Each structure stands twice: as C-alpha cells, then as structure tokens.
Amino acid sequence: MPLPGQSLFSIDEVSARWIAAPHQVAQWAAQERLEVTTSIPPVHAGSEEVAGLVVVAMADLLPMFRRDGSGPTSMRLRRLRRVGEREWRTVSDPADGVMVAAGDLLIDVAEMGRFEDEHELMRRPHAGKGPEPKYDWDGFWRAVAIYVHQHGVPPTLKEFTEAMSNWFLDQTHGAECPSDSVIRKKLSPLWNELRREA
C-alpha cells in the first residue's frame, strides 16, 4: 500500500500548481473564497484554549503577500477559528497574538480540491488528435521547470525521477500514476542536456 500523498501545501506550492502569483492566492483567501490554515501552540482565544491546526484570517495577514514582494515574512495572528467553525475568535493570550511565518500558511488538499473543482482549474480540454493522454504530461513539464528553478539540476537521474514521481503521487492523491521507468525515460534527455550545460 503506497504512502498517502501530501496533505498540506504552502501558498507557494499552490500558486505554482495553479499558475497564479502568491499574492493572488492570498487575496482569494482574504476574501474567504479559500481556507488557509497554520499550526499554533496553545493560545487563549475568547474563553477557550486553542492549539494545533487553525484557520487564519488571511485579510489580517495580506501585507505578507504584497505584489512587489516587499512585505514582512512573518506577522502576528490575532484572529483565527478552529477548522470546521464559522465564527472568528480573537487571540487574548498572548495579548499581541501569535507570530506566524508566510511559509507556515498551508492549504489542505481537500480545500485545494474543492477550490479547483469550483473554478475548474485543473480541467484542460483535450485539443489534440487521438485519445486524451492518460497522464497530465503538460502539468508534469511545468512542475519539472519549477523544480529545476527552485532546486537546481538534481545530481542523479534517480533523484530527479523520484522527485517527479512524488509530484504525480501528490497530484493524483496516491492513485494511478506512470511508472518510474516511464518518468525516467521522459526526463533522461532533459537531464543529460542540463548536466552538460552545468
């Protein structure tokens, strides 16, 4: 039985998947079209102690996602709610809220899927001849470009193949994906060319 796929995605990961800028994803969340969570230590919010994964009020944290990248990398979270709740709670202890970093703001895979279905983000009509491809190779090549941009050229083809195999598993939530040998065959010419250029 394969391991479960990734369940929480950072705003940067989601923006790469949707081909949208991080500030756009943050703005959708600020308008409460999308839930963003983070993990916090125990705090008092109202009359109760709250800890663990909570939904954050992204409207309060929007300065972290300025279009020009000039915003702070962390801010104090003062409003939150438990996952599944609708009413916001104000953090009362610590009095100035709890510090959260932009990289710790996460979107649950189910919430990401709901948003994608609602806005038909991952549906791409098949315009070519013949049957529709079994796998999302267009998305795969975009993910390859993002991976190389963020991590550089992997030192081995095996490492490159494993990284992109994990990408497929994350996209399909552990369902059927191409074999490592198929992925390796796709990546091999590119990897060899990139290694020559390095």
C-alpha positions in Angstrom: 0.0 0.0 0.0 1.6 3.3 -1.0 2.1 6.1 1.4 -0.6 8.8 1.4 0.1 11.8 -0.7 1.0 15.3 0.6 -1.9 16.6 2.6 -0.9 20.3 3.2 0.5 22.7 0.6 2.2 26.0 1.1 0.9 29.1 -0.7 4.0 29.0 -2.9 3.3 25.4 -3.9 -0.4 26.1 -4.6 0.4 29.2 -6.7 2.9 27.1 -8.7 0.2 24.4 -9.2 -2.4 26.9 -10.3 0.0 29.1 -12.3 -1.1 32.1 -10.2 1.0 34.5 -8.2 1.2 34.0 -4.4 -0.5 37.4 -3.8 -3.5 36.2 -5.9 -3.9 33.1 -3.8 -3.6 35.2 -0.6 -6.2 37.6 -1.9 -8.7 34.8 -2.7 -8.2 33.6 0.9 -8.6 37.1 2.3 -12.0 37.2 0.5 -12.8 33.9 2.3 -13.0 32.0 -1.0 -10.3 29.7 0.2 -9.3 28.5 3.7 -5.7 28.8 4.8 -4.5 27.1 8.0 -1.4 27.1 10.2 -0.3 25.2 13.3 -0.1 27.2 16.5 1.0 26.4 20.1 -1.8 26.7 22.8 -3.3 30.2 23.0 -6.4 31.6 24.6 -9.0 32.8 22.1 -12.1 34.1 23.8 -12.8 31.8 26.8 -11.1 28.7 25.4 -7.6 27.4 24.7 -7.0 26.7 21.0 -4.0 24.8 19.6 -2.9 22.8 16.5 -4.2 23.4 13.0 -6.4 26.5 12.8 -7.9 28.6 10.0 -6.3 32.0 9.8 -7.9 35.3 9.0 -5.9 36.0 5.8 -7.3 39.5 5.5 -5.2 40.4 8.5 -2.0 38.8 7.0 -2.3 40.2 3.5 0.7 42.5 3.9 2.9 39.4 3.8 1.9 38.9 0.2 2.4 42.2 -1.5 2.7 42.0 -5.2 6.2 43.6 -5.2 7.5 41.2 -2.5 8.3 44.0 -0.1 6.0 42.7 2.7 7.1 41.1 6.0 7.9 37.4 6.1 6.0 37.0 9.4 3.2 38.7 11.2 1.2 38.3 14.4 -2.0 36.4 14.0 -4.8 37.8 16.1 -7.9 36.2 14.6 -8.5 32.5 14.0 -11.0 29.8 14.1 -11.0 26.1 14.6 -11.3 24.0 11.4 -15.0 23.5 10.8 -16.1 26.6 12.7 -17.6 29.7 11.1 -17.1 32.4 13.8 -13.7 34.1 14.2 -12.1 34.1 17.6 -9.7 36.9 18.8 -6.5 35.7 20.5 -6.5 37.2 24.0 -3.3 35.5 25.4 -0.7 36.3 24.3 -2.2 39.7 24.1 -0.4 40.7 20.9 -1.3 37.4 19.1 0.9 34.6 17.9 3.7 35.0 15.3 3.2 33.1 12.0 5.6 33.0 9.0 4.4 33.1 5.4 5.9 29.6 4.8 3.8 28.2 7.6 0.5 29.2 6.0 -0.9 26.0 4.5 -3.8 24.8 2.3 -5.4 21.4 3.0 -5.5 19.1 0.0 -9.3 18.7 0.3 -9.8 22.5 0.4 -7.4 22.8 -2.6 -9.5 20.2 -4.5 -12.8 22.0 -3.6 -11.4 25.3 -5.0 -10.1 23.6 -8.1 -13.4 21.9 -8.8 -15.4 25.1 -8.1 -13.2 27.1 -10.6 -12.4 24.2 -13.0 -8.7 25.0 -12.5 -7.3 21.6 -13.4 -9.7 20.7 -16.3 -8.0 21.2 -19.6 -9.9 20.3 -22.8 -8.1 17.8 -25.0 -7.5 19.6 -28.3 -5.1 17.2 -29.9 -5.7 14.3 -32.2 -6.3 10.8 -30.9 -7.3 9.8 -27.4 -6.8 12.0 -24.4 -3.5 11.4 -22.6 -3.7 9.1 -19.6 -1.5 11.4 -17.5 -1.1 15.1 -17.2 2.2 15.5 -19.1 1.7 19.2 -19.6 1.4 19.7 -15.8 4.4 17.4 -15.4 6.6 19.5 -17.6 5.5 22.7 -15.8 6.4 21.0 -12.5 9.8 19.9 -13.9 10.6 23.6 -14.8 9.5 24.8 -11.3 11.5 22.0 -9.6 14.7 22.8 -11.5 14.2 26.5 -10.9 13.8 26.0 -7.2 16.3 23.2 -6.5 18.7 23.3 -9.4 19.6 20.3 -11.6 19.4 17.1 -9.5 22.8 15.3 -9.2 21.4 12.0 -10.4 18.6 10.9 -12.7 17.3 8.6 -10.0 16.8 11.6 -7.7 15.1 13.6 -10.5 12.8 10.6 -11.2 11.8 10.2 -7.6 11.0 13.9 -7.2 8.8 13.9 -10.2 7.2 10.5 -9.3 6.3 12.1 -6.0 4.8 15.1 -7.9 2.5 12.6 -9.8 1.5 10.9 -6.5 0.6 14.3 -5.0 -1.5 15.3 -8.0 -3.4 12.0 -8.0 -3.6 11.7 -4.2 -1.8 8.3 -4.4 -4.0 7.0 -7.3 -2.6 5.5 -10.5 0.4 7.3 -11.9 3.1 6.4 -14.5 5.9 4.0 -13.5 9.3 5.3 -12.6 10.7 3.8 -15.8 8.3 5.9 -17.9 9.1 9.1 -15.9 12.9 8.3 -16.2 12.5 7.9 -20.0 10.8 11.3 -20.3 13.4 13.0 -18.0 16.6 11.4 -19.3 17.2 13.6 -22.4 16.5 16.8 -20.5 18.6 15.7 -17.5 21.6 14.8 -19.8 21.3 18.2 -21.6 21.1 20.1 -18.3 24.1 18.2 -16.9 26.1 19.1 -20.0 25.2 22.8 -19.5 26.0 22.8 -15.8 
